[in-house]
Structure formats: structure tokens, C-alpha cells
Amino acid sequence: MANDTVLERKSVRAGDRIFKEGAEGHNAYLVQSGEIEIIKMIDGNPVVLGTIGSGGIFGEMALIDDQPRMAMARAKVGGTVVIISRKMFAQKLAKADPFIRGLLNILVKNIRTYQ
């Protein structure tokens, strides 16, 4: 197996921050085990937008539209995440149907606009 196809894994403990709101996004993540909360500061208060469990992906929006992170990701429950690099994500996206790529861009733009 080539080095660029090896999946990097990261163990997280409850409370660990994976990325912060406003940060530049270099990776997306796949939850292998545990739970991750997506938290956005609204009027100075942290608001949980959702929880991602095993098999879920988060952090992909920054890789789709190259914009800063719109929320923070923090481990709610300890576990393991698989790190998906920008290069790997771009390779997978390049293989997708152009209609699907366009649809993803529209969806991400709409999510960012209405959050």
C-alpha cells in the first residue's frame, strides 16, 4: 500500500477540541468510534448544532469551499477519528459525477449562508 493511501487515525478523549470555529480547514474526519459535537458560538454562547457518531463525517465543508471552519468540533465521548487529508478528499471528489460536485457546492453555500 502506498504511503498516501494510509489512513491516519487520532484518539480523542471527551472534551478534546478537534478544530476551532474560524480556523482554516486542512482535513475532514470520519468518526470510527465515539461521538463528536459540532458547536457554534451564537450571541456569545456555545450552541450544539449536532452530534456525529460512528460512521459520520465532519469537517468536510472547509475542504469543499475552502472557507474557514463555521463551527468548532469537540469530542463528546472519547474514541477514534480517521483523518481525511485535503489531497485524499480532492481525489475522491474528482472521481464524483460533475452534477454531484456542483450540488455539494450549492449545499455548502446554502448552509453557510443560513447559519
C-alpha positions in Angstrom: 0.0 0.0 0.0 1.4 3.4 -1.0 2.1 6.0 1.8 -0.5 8.4 0.5 -3.3 5.8 0.9 -2.5 5.0 4.6 -5.3 6.4 6.8 -4.1 8.3 9.8 -6.1 7.8 13.0 -6.3 10.0 16.1 -7.6 9.0 19.5 -9.7 11.7 21.2 -10.9 12.0 24.8 -14.1 13.6 26.0 -13.6 17.3 25.8 -10.8 17.3 23.3 -11.2 20.0 20.6 -10.5 18.7 17.1 -10.7 22.2 15.4 -12.0 25.6 16.4 -14.5 27.9 14.7 -12.9 30.2 12.2 -9.8 28.0 11.7 -8.5 27.1 8.3 -9.6 23.6 7.3 -6.9 21.1 6.1 -8.7 17.9 7.0 -12.1 16.2 7.2 -12.7 13.5 9.7 -14.6 10.1 9.8 -15.8 9.0 13.3 -14.6 5.5 13.8 -15.8 5.4 17.4 -17.1 7.8 20.0 -19.1 11.0 19.5 -18.2 14.4 18.2 -20.2 17.6 18.9 -20.3 20.4 16.4 -20.6 23.7 18.4 -21.1 27.3 17.1 -20.9 30.4 19.1 -24.1 32.4 18.8 -24.5 35.7 20.6 -21.5 34.7 22.8 -23.0 31.3 23.8 -21.9 27.9 22.6 -24.8 26.1 20.8 -24.5 22.4 19.8 -25.6 22.2 16.2 -25.4 18.4 16.1 -23.6 15.3 17.2 -21.7 13.0 14.9 -21.5 9.3 15.8 -19.7 6.3 14.4 -19.5 6.3 10.6 -20.3 10.0 10.3 -18.1 12.6 8.6 -17.4 16.1 9.7 -15.1 19.0 8.7 -15.8 18.4 5.0 -17.3 21.8 4.3 -14.0 23.6 4.6 -12.5 21.2 2.0 -15.4 21.7 -0.4 -15.4 25.5 -0.5 -12.0 26.4 1.1 -13.6 28.7 3.7 -12.8 28.9 7.4 -14.5 26.4 9.8 -18.0 27.6 10.6 -18.1 25.8 13.9 -15.9 24.0 16.5 -15.7 20.2 16.7 -15.2 18.7 20.1 -15.2 15.1 21.4 -18.4 14.5 23.4 -17.3 10.9 24.1 -13.8 9.6 23.7 -13.0 7.5 20.6 -11.1 7.5 17.4 -11.4 9.6 14.2 -9.8 8.9 10.8 -8.2 11.9 9.3 -9.1 12.6 5.7 -6.5 14.9 4.1 -7.3 17.6 1.6 -5.4 15.7 -1.1 -7.4 12.5 -0.4 -10.7 14.4 -0.3 -9.9 16.1 -3.6 -9.0 12.8 -5.2 -12.3 11.3 -4.2 -14.3 14.3 -5.2 -12.6 14.5 -8.6 -14.0 11.0 -9.3 -17.6 12.1 -8.5 -20.1 13.0 -11.2 -19.8 16.8 -12.0 -23.5 17.1 -11.1 -22.8 15.8 -7.6 -19.8 18.1 -7.2 -21.9 21.1 -8.2 -24.7 20.0 -5.9 -22.3 19.7 -3.0 -21.0 23.3 -3.6 -24.6 24.6 -3.6 -25.5 22.8 -0.4 -22.4 24.1 1.4 -23.0 27.6 0.2 -26.6 27.4 1.5 -25.6 26.0 4.8 -23.0 28.8 5.3 -25.5 31.5 4.2 -28.3 30.4 6.6 -26.2 29.6 9.7 
